[in-house]
Amino acid sequence: VSVRFSKLHDVNFALFCQTLIFVTFNKVVTAQYFIWYFSLLPLILPALSFSKKDMLLGAMLWGFAQSSWLLPAYMLEFKGNNTFMFIWLEGLAFFCANVGILAKIIRKYREVSSNIEEKCNLQKLD
């Protein structure tokens, strides 16, 4: 990620991606870690130009994955129920949701940045 997005205007995006990757691939995940990459999200969202539909679907996917992961964790921590299998399954689903959302964000960023580079190259030719 740091090599691919190494230009000065890509720093915010690289920081966001590295933080999301670190939190997603960390073997210990708690809800407070999400603030690490949520704080960087406003820096990259204007450059991505997602449609409202895409943003809503992404937020719903992430929210559903997180809440379905937190429910069995709550049942284990506070109720004392044996929910280890459910936590593991929901952890896999949450991991896949985060990786899928990150992949979509990277694809959109590449699309937008390639369009900008193409316009800049056309202006240089004129």
TIVO-2410 file (N, C-alpha, C; in nm, 3 decimals):
# residues 126
REC num residu      c1      c2      c3 atome chaine
REC   1      V   0.083  -0.119   0.000     N      A
REC   1      V   0.000   0.000   0.000    CA      A
REC   1      V   0.087   0.125   0.000     C      A
REC   2      S   0.192   0.126   0.083     N      A
REC   2      S   0.273   0.246   0.092    CA      A
REC   2      S   0.353   0.272  -0.035     C      A
REC   3      V   0.389   0.167  -0.110     N      A
REC   3      V   0.462   0.186  -0.235    CA      A
REC   3      V   0.368   0.233  -0.346     C      A
REC   4      R   0.252   0.173  -0.354     N      A
REC   4      R   0.157   0.207  -0.461    CA      A
REC   4      R   0.105   0.349  -0.447     C      A
REC   5      F   0.077   0.392  -0.326     N      A
REC   5      F   0.022   0.526  -0.302    CA      A
REC   5      F   0.128   0.612  -0.234     C      A
REC   6      S   0.238   0.636  -0.304     N      A
REC   6      S   0.351   0.706  -0.243    CA      A
REC   6      S   0.362   0.853  -0.284     C      A
REC   7      K   0.273   0.900  -0.367     N      A
REC   7      K   0.277   1.041  -0.406    CA      A
REC   7      K   0.225   1.126  -0.291     C      A
REC   8      L   0.262   1.252  -0.293     N      A
REC   8      L   0.227   1.341  -0.183    CA      A
REC   8      L   0.076   1.352  -0.164     C      A
REC   9      H   0.000   1.355  -0.274     N      A
REC   9      H  -0.145   1.368  -0.260    CA      A
REC   9      H  -0.212   1.236  -0.218     C      A
REC  10      D  -0.136   1.128  -0.213     N      A
REC  10      D  -0.189   0.998  -0.172    CA      A
REC  10      D  -0.164   0.966  -0.025     C      A
REC  11      V  -0.101   1.055   0.049     N      A
REC  11      V  -0.062   1.026   0.188    CA      A
REC  11      V  -0.184   0.995   0.275     C      A
REC  12      N  -0.287   1.075   0.266     N      A
REC  12      N  -0.407   1.051   0.348    CA      A
REC  12      N  -0.469   0.915   0.317     C      A
REC  13      F  -0.474   0.883   0.188     N      A
REC  13      F  -0.531   0.755   0.149    CA      A
REC  13      F  -0.445   0.639   0.198     C      A
REC  14      A  -0.313   0.652   0.187     N      A
REC  14      A  -0.224   0.546   0.234    CA      A
REC  14      A  -0.236   0.528   0.385     C      A
REC  15      L  -0.245   0.638   0.459     N      A
REC  15      L  -0.263   0.628   0.605    CA      A
REC  15      L  -0.393   0.557   0.639     C      A
REC  16      F  -0.501   0.592   0.570     N      A
REC  16      F  -0.629   0.527   0.596    CA      A
REC  16      F  -0.621   0.378   0.567     C      A
REC  17      C  -0.565   0.341   0.453     N      A
REC  17      C  -0.557   0.199   0.415    CA      A
REC  17      C  -0.470   0.121   0.512     C      A
REC  18      Q  -0.356   0.175   0.549     N      A
REC  18      Q  -0.268   0.105   0.642    CA      A
REC  18      Q  -0.333   0.088   0.778     C      A
REC  19      T  -0.406   0.188   0.823     N      A
REC  19      T  -0.474   0.178   0.952    CA      A
REC  19      T  -0.585   0.075   0.946     C      A
REC  20      L  -0.664   0.077   0.839     N      A
REC  20      L  -0.772  -0.021   0.824    CA      A
REC  20      L  -0.716  -0.162   0.815     C      A
REC  21      I  -0.607  -0.179   0.741     N      A
REC  21      I  -0.544  -0.311   0.730    CA      A
REC  21      I  -0.491  -0.356   0.865     C      A
REC  22      F  -0.427  -0.267   0.938     N      A
REC  22      F  -0.373  -0.303   1.070    CA      A
REC  22      F  -0.484  -0.347   1.164     C      A
REC  23      V  -0.592  -0.272   1.168     N      A
REC  23      V  -0.703  -0.306   1.258    CA      A
REC  23      V  -0.771  -0.435   1.213     C      A
REC  24      T  -0.791  -0.451   1.084     N      A
REC  24      T  -0.860  -0.569   1.031    CA      A
REC  24      T  -0.780  -0.696   1.053     C      A
REC  25      F  -0.649  -0.692   1.030     N      A
REC  25      F  -0.567  -0.811   1.039    CA      A
REC  25      F  -0.510  -0.835   1.179     C      A
REC  26      N  -0.538  -0.746   1.272     N      A
REC  26      N  -0.492  -0.764   1.409    CA      A
REC  26      N  -0.567  -0.881   1.472     C      A
REC  27      K  -0.498  -0.962   1.551     N      A
REC  27      K  -0.567  -1.077   1.611    CA      A
REC  27      K  -0.656  -1.037   1.728     C      A
REC  28      V  -0.639  -0.918   1.781     N      A
REC  28      V  -0.727  -0.867   1.885    CA      A
REC  28      V  -0.802  -0.747   1.828     C      A
REC  29      V  -0.933  -0.754   1.828     N      A
REC  29      V  -1.014  -0.644   1.773    CA      A
REC  29      V  -1.112  -0.599   1.880     C      A
REC  30      T  -1.112  -0.472   1.908     N      A
REC  30      T  -1.212  -0.414   1.996    CA      A
REC  30      T  -1.275  -0.295   1.924     C      A
REC  31      A  -1.391  -0.256   1.970     N      A
REC  31      A  -1.466  -0.151   1.901    CA      A
REC  31      A  -1.394  -0.017   1.902     C      A
REC  32      Q  -1.310   0.008   2.000     N      A
REC  32      Q  -1.241   0.137   2.005    CA      A
REC  32      Q  -1.138   0.153   1.894     C      A
REC  33      Y  -1.089   0.043   1.836     N      A
REC  33      Y  -0.993   0.051   1.727    CA      A
REC  33      Y  -1.054   0.113   1.601     C      A
REC  34      F  -1.185   0.105   1.588     N      A
REC  34      F  -1.250   0.157   1.468    CA      A
REC  34      F  -1.236   0.308   1.458     C      A
REC  35      I  -1.219   0.374   1.571     N      A
REC  35      I  -1.202   0.519   1.571    CA      A
REC  35      I  -1.072   0.556   1.501     C      A
REC  36      W  -0.974   0.467   1.502     N      A
REC  36      W  -0.847   0.495   1.436    CA      A
REC  36      W  -0.866   0.524   1.288     C      A
REC  37      Y  -0.945   0.440   1.219     N      A
REC  37      Y  -0.962   0.468   1.077    CA      A
REC  37      Y  -1.084   0.553   1.048     C      A
REC  38      F  -1.180   0.558   1.138     N      A
REC  38      F  -1.292   0.650   1.118    CA      A
REC  38      F  -1.245   0.795   1.124     C      A
REC  39      S  -1.142   0.824   1.202     N      A
REC  39      S  -1.092   0.961   1.210    CA      A
REC  39      S  -1.025   1.003   1.079     C      A
REC  40      L  -0.977   0.907   1.001     N      A
REC  40      L  -0.914   0.939   0.872    CA      A
REC  40      L  -1.012   0.937   0.755     C      A
REC  41      L  -1.129   0.882   0.777     N      A
REC  41      L  -1.228   0.870   0.670    CA      A
REC  41      L  -1.270   1.005   0.610     C      A
REC  42      P  -1.292   1.111   0.690     N      A
REC  42      P  -1.329   1.239   0.628    CA      A
REC  42      P  -1.221   1.298   0.537     C      A
REC  43      L  -1.097   1.255   0.554     N      A
REC  43      L  -0.989   1.306   0.469    CA      A
REC  43      L  -0.991   1.245   0.330     C      A
REC  44      I  -1.046   1.124   0.316     N      A
REC  44      I  -1.042   1.058   0.186    CA      A
REC  44      I  -1.177   1.054   0.115     C      A
REC  45      L  -1.286   1.065   0.187     N      A
REC  45      L  -1.418   1.053   0.124    CA      A
REC  45      L  -1.444   1.155   0.013     C      A
REC  46      P  -1.405   1.282   0.030     N      A
REC  46      P  -1.431   1.375  -0.081    CA      A
REC  46      P  -1.359   1.337  -0.210     C      A
REC  47      A  -1.245   1.272  -0.201     N      A
REC  47      A  -1.170   1.234  -0.320    CA      A
REC  47      A  -1.228   1.110  -0.388     C      A
REC  48      L  -1.313   1.036  -0.321     N      A
REC  48      L  -1.364   0.911  -0.376    CA      A
REC  48      L  -1.490   0.927  -0.459     C      A
REC  49      S  -1.568   1.025  -0.429     N      A
REC  49      S  -1.695   1.053  -0.497    CA      A
REC  49      S  -1.784   0.929  -0.510     C      A
REC  50      F  -1.808   0.864  -0.397     N      A
REC  50      F  -1.903   0.753  -0.393    CA      A
REC  50      F  -2.045   0.807  -0.408     C      A
REC  51      S  -2.131   0.729  -0.467     N      A
REC  51      S  -2.272   0.767  -0.472    CA      A
REC  51      S  -2.333   0.745  -0.334     C      A
REC  52      K  -2.446   0.809  -0.311     N      A
REC  52      K  -2.513   0.792  -0.181    CA      A
REC  52      K  -2.553   0.647  -0.160     C      A
REC  53      K  -2.591   0.581  -0.268     N      A
REC  53      K  -2.630   0.440  -0.260    CA      A
REC  53      K  -2.511   0.353  -0.216     C      A
REC  54      D  -2.393   0.376  -0.277     N      A
REC  54      D  -2.274   0.299  -0.240    CA      A
REC  54      D  -2.234   0.325  -0.095     C      A
REC  55      M  -2.242   0.451  -0.053     N      A
REC  55      M  -2.207   0.483   0.085    CA      A
REC  55      M  -2.304   0.419   0.183     C      A
REC  56      L  -2.432   0.421   0.150     N      A
REC  56      L  -2.533   0.361   0.237    CA      A
REC  56      L  -2.515   0.210   0.246     C      A
REC  57      L  -2.492   0.146   0.132     N      A
REC  57      L  -2.472   0.001   0.132    CA      A
REC  57      L  -2.346  -0.038   0.208     C      A
REC  58      G  -2.238   0.036   0.191     N      A
REC  58      G  -2.115   0.010   0.265    CA      A
REC  58      G  -2.132   0.027   0.414     C      A
REC  59      A  -2.202   0.134   0.452     N      A
REC  59      A  -2.226   0.159   0.595    CA      A
REC  59      A  -2.317   0.051   0.655     C      A
REC  60      M  -2.416   0.009   0.578     N      A
REC  60      M  -2.506  -0.097   0.629    CA      A
REC  60      M  -2.432  -0.230   0.641     C      A
REC  61      L  -2.348  -0.262   0.543     N      A
REC  61      L  -2.270  -0.386   0.549    CA      A
REC  61      L  -2.178  -0.385   0.670     C      A
REC  62      W  -2.106  -0.275   0.688     N      A
REC  62      W  -2.013  -0.266   0.800    CA      A
REC  62      W  -2.089  -0.267   0.934     C      A
REC  63      G  -2.198  -0.192   0.942     N      A
REC  63      G  -2.277  -0.188   1.066    CA      A
REC  63      G  -2.337  -0.322   1.100     C      A
REC  64      F  -2.390  -0.393   1.001     N      A
REC  64      F  -2.446  -0.525   1.027    CA      A
REC  64      F  -2.337  -0.623   1.069     C      A
REC  65      A  -2.223  -0.619   1.001     N      A
REC  65      A  -2.113  -0.710   1.035    CA      A
REC  65      A  -2.062  -0.682   1.176     C      A
REC  66      Q  -2.050  -0.554   1.211     N      A
REC  66      Q  -2.002  -0.522   1.346    CA      A
REC  66      Q  -2.104  -0.562   1.452     C      A
REC  67      S  -2.230  -0.532   1.430     N      A
REC  67      S  -2.330  -0.564   1.533    CA      A
REC  67      S  -2.348  -0.715   1.547     C      A
REC  68      S  -2.337  -0.790   1.437     N      A
REC  68      S  -2.349  -0.935   1.449    CA      A
REC  68      S  -2.224  -0.995   1.513     C      A
REC  69      W  -2.113  -0.925   1.510     N      A
REC  69      W  -1.992  -0.968   1.579    CA      A
REC  69      W  -2.000  -0.931   1.728     C      A
REC  70      L  -2.057  -0.815   1.758     N      A
REC  70      L  -2.064  -0.770   1.897    CA      A
REC  70      L  -2.168  -0.845   1.980     C      A
REC  71      L  -2.274  -0.893   1.919     N      A
REC  71      L  -2.379  -0.963   1.996    CA      A
REC  71      L  -2.326  -1.088   2.066     C      A
REC  72      P  -2.262  -1.183   1.996     N      A
REC  72      P  -2.210  -1.298   2.071    CA      A
REC  72      P  -2.098  -1.261   2.168     C      A
REC  73      A  -2.021  -1.156   2.136     N      A
REC  73      A  -1.918  -1.111   2.229    CA      A
REC  73      A  -1.982  -1.059   2.358     C      A
REC  74      Y  -2.091  -0.984   2.343     N      A
REC  74      Y  -2.164  -0.935   2.460    CA      A
REC  74      Y  -2.220  -1.052   2.541     C      A
REC  75      M  -2.276  -1.151   2.471     N      A
REC  75      M  -2.333  -1.267   2.541    CA      A
REC  75      M  -2.225  -1.343   2.619     C      A
REC  76      L  -2.106  -1.348   2.566     N      A
REC  76      L  -1.997  -1.416   2.637    CA      A
REC  76      L  -1.949  -1.333   2.755     C      A
REC  77      E  -1.922  -1.205   2.732     N      A
REC  77      E  -1.863  -1.120   2.836    CA      A
REC  77      E  -1.958  -1.091   2.952     C      A
REC  78      F  -2.082  -1.059   2.921     N      A
REC  78      F  -2.172  -1.011   3.024    CA      A
REC  78      F  -2.274  -1.114   3.071     C      A
REC  79      K  -2.306  -1.209   2.987     N      A
REC  79      K  -2.405  -1.310   3.025    CA      A
REC  79      K  -2.341  -1.444   3.061     C      A
REC  80      G  -2.216  -1.462   3.022     N      A
REC  80      G  -2.146  -1.586   3.054    CA      A
REC  80      G  -2.184  -1.705   2.968     C      A
REC  81      N  -2.248  -1.680   2.854     N      A
REC  81      N  -2.286  -1.789   2.763    CA      A
REC  81      N  -2.165  -1.836   2.683     C      A
REC  82      N  -2.164  -1.962   2.647     N      A
REC  82      N  -2.057  -2.017   2.564    CA      A
REC  82      N  -2.088  -1.985   2.418     C      A
REC  83      T  -2.028  -1.878   2.368     N      A
REC  83      T  -2.054  -1.833   2.231    CA      A
REC  83      T  -1.928  -1.827   2.148     C      A
REC  84      F  -1.827  -1.907   2.184     N      A
REC  84      F  -1.699  -1.899   2.114    CA      A
REC  84      F  -1.711  -1.932   1.965     C      A
REC  85      M  -1.791  -2.032   1.931     N      A
REC  85      M  -1.808  -2.069   1.791    CA      A
REC  85      M  -1.874  -1.954   1.712     C      A
REC  86      F  -1.976  -1.892   1.773     N      A
REC  86      F  -2.044  -1.781   1.706    CA      A
REC  86      F  -1.950  -1.660   1.691     C      A
REC  87      I  -1.868  -1.635   1.792     N      A
REC  87      I  -1.773  -1.524   1.784    CA      A
REC  87      I  -1.673  -1.550   1.671     C      A
REC  88      W  -1.627  -1.674   1.660     N      A
REC  88      W  -1.532  -1.708   1.554    CA      A
REC  88      W  -1.595  -1.689   1.417     C      A
REC  89      L  -1.718  -1.740   1.399     N      A
REC  89      L  -1.786  -1.727   1.271    CA      A
REC  89      L  -1.813  -1.581   1.236     C      A
REC  90      E  -1.861  -1.506   1.333     N      A
REC  90      E  -1.888  -1.364   1.309    CA      A
REC  90      E  -1.759  -1.286   1.289     C      A
REC  91      G  -1.651  -1.330   1.354     N      A
REC  91      G  -1.521  -1.268   1.331    CA      A
REC  91      G  -1.475  -1.286   1.187     C      A
REC  92      L  -1.497  -1.406   1.132     N      A
REC  92      L  -1.465  -1.430   0.991    CA      A
REC  92      L  -1.550  -1.343   0.899     C      A
REC  93      A  -1.678  -1.333   0.930     N      A
REC  93      A  -1.767  -1.251   0.849    CA      A
REC  93      A  -1.728  -1.103   0.858     C      A
REC  94      F  -1.692  -1.057   0.976     N      A
REC  94      F  -1.652  -0.918   0.996    CA      A
REC  94      F  -1.521  -0.890   0.922     C      A
REC  95      F  -1.429  -0.985   0.928     N      A
REC  95      F  -1.302  -0.972   0.856    CA      A
REC  95      F  -1.329  -0.960   0.705     C      A
REC  96      C  -1.414  -1.048   0.652     N      A
REC  96      C  -1.446  -1.046   0.509    CA      A
REC  96      C  -1.515  -0.915   0.469     C      A
REC  97      A  -1.603  -0.866   0.554     N      A
REC  97      A  -1.670  -0.739   0.525    CA      A
REC  97      A  -1.570  -0.624   0.520     C      A
REC  98      N  -1.476  -0.620   0.614     N      A
REC  98      N  -1.376  -0.514   0.614    CA      A
REC  98      N  -1.286  -0.522   0.491     C      A
REC  99      V  -1.244  -0.642   0.455     N      A
REC  99      V  -1.158  -0.659   0.337    CA      A
REC  99      V  -1.235  -0.620   0.210     C      A
REC 100      G  -1.361  -0.660   0.202     N      A
REC 100      G  -1.443  -0.624   0.086    CA      A
REC 100      G  -1.463  -0.474   0.073     C      A
REC 101      I  -1.490  -0.408   0.184     N      A
REC 101      I  -1.508  -0.263   0.182    CA      A
REC 101      I  -1.377  -0.194   0.144     C      A
REC 102      L  -1.265  -0.241   0.200     N      A
REC 102      L  -1.136  -0.182   0.165    CA      A
REC 102      L  -1.105  -0.201   0.016     C      A
REC 103      A  -1.135  -0.318  -0.038     N      A
REC 103      A  -1.112  -0.344  -0.180    CA      A
REC 103      A  -1.194  -0.248  -0.266     C      A
REC 104      K  -1.319  -0.225  -0.227     N      A
REC 104      K  -1.405  -0.133  -0.303    CA      A
REC 104      K  -1.351   0.010  -0.295     C      A
REC 105      I  -1.303   0.051  -0.178     N      A
REC 105      I  -1.247   0.185  -0.162    CA      A
REC 105      I  -1.122   0.201  -0.248     C      A
REC 106      I  -1.035   0.099  -0.248     N      A
REC 106      I  -0.913   0.107  -0.329    CA      A
REC 106      I  -0.946   0.112  -0.477     C      A
REC 107      R  -1.041   0.029  -0.522     N      A
REC 107      R  -1.081   0.033  -0.664    CA      A
REC 107      R  -1.134   0.171  -0.703     C      A
REC 108      K  -1.217   0.229  -0.618     N      A
REC 108      K  -1.273   0.360  -0.647    CA      A
REC 108      K  -1.164   0.467  -0.651     C      A
REC 109      Y  -1.068   0.457  -0.556     N      A
REC 109      Y  -0.960   0.555  -0.553    CA      A
REC 109      Y  -0.873   0.544  -0.678     C      A
REC 110      R  -0.844   0.423  -0.720     N      A
REC 110      R  -0.765   0.404  -0.843    CA      A
REC 110      R  -0.838   0.461  -0.964     C      A
REC 111      E  -0.969   0.437  -0.969     N      A
REC 111      E  -1.049   0.487  -1.081    CA      A
REC 111      E  -1.046   0.639  -1.085     C      A
REC 112      V  -1.068   0.701  -0.970     N      A
REC 112      V  -1.071   0.848  -0.964    CA      A
REC 112      V  -0.933   0.906  -0.993     C      A
REC 113      S  -0.828   0.847  -0.935     N      A
REC 113      S  -0.694   0.903  -0.956    CA      A
REC 113      S  -0.645   0.881  -1.099     C      A
REC 114      S  -0.684   0.770  -1.163     N      A
REC 114      S  -0.644   0.750  -1.303    CA      A
REC 114      S  -0.715   0.850  -1.394     C      A
REC 115      N  -0.841   0.883  -1.363     N      A
REC 115      N  -0.912   0.984  -1.441    CA      A
REC 115      N  -0.845   1.120  -1.427     C      A
REC 116      I  -0.802   1.153  -1.306     N      A
REC 116      I  -0.735   1.281  -1.283    CA      A
REC 116      I  -0.601   1.285  -1.356     C      A
REC 117      E  -0.524   1.177  -1.349     N      A
REC 117      E  -0.395   1.172  -1.418    CA      A
REC 117      E  -0.413   1.182  -1.569     C      A
REC 118      E  -0.518   1.118  -1.621     N      A
REC 118      E  -0.545   1.123  -1.765    CA      A
REC 118      E  -0.578   1.265  -1.809     C      A
REC 119      K  -0.658   1.336  -1.729     N      A
REC 119      K  -0.692   1.475  -1.761    CA      A
REC 119      K  -0.568   1.563  -1.755     C      A
REC 120      C  -0.481   1.540  -1.657     N      A
REC 120      C  -0.359   1.619  -1.646    CA      A
REC 120      C  -0.266   1.594  -1.764     C      A
REC 121      N  -0.257   1.470  -1.807     N      A
REC 121      N  -0.172   1.439  -1.922    CA      A
REC 121      N  -0.228   1.500  -2.050     C      A
REC 122      L  -0.360   1.504  -2.064     N      A
REC 122      L  -0.419   1.567  -2.182    CA      A
REC 122      L  -0.394   1.717  -2.182     C      A
REC 123      Q  -0.396   1.780  -2.064     N      A
REC 123      Q  -0.370   1.923  -2.057    CA      A
REC 123      Q  -0.225   1.953  -2.087     C      A
REC 124      K  -0.133   1.863  -2.050     N      A
REC 124      K   0.008   1.884  -2.082    CA      A
REC 124      K   0.033   1.877  -2.231     C      A
REC 125      L  -0.043   1.792  -2.301     N      A
REC 125      L  -0.024   1.779  -2.446    CA      A
REC 125      L  -0.072   1.903  -2.521     C      A
REC 126      D  -0.169   1.974  -2.464     N      A
REC 126      D  -0.222   2.093  -2.531    CA      A
REC 126      D  -0.130   2.207  -2.523     C      A
***
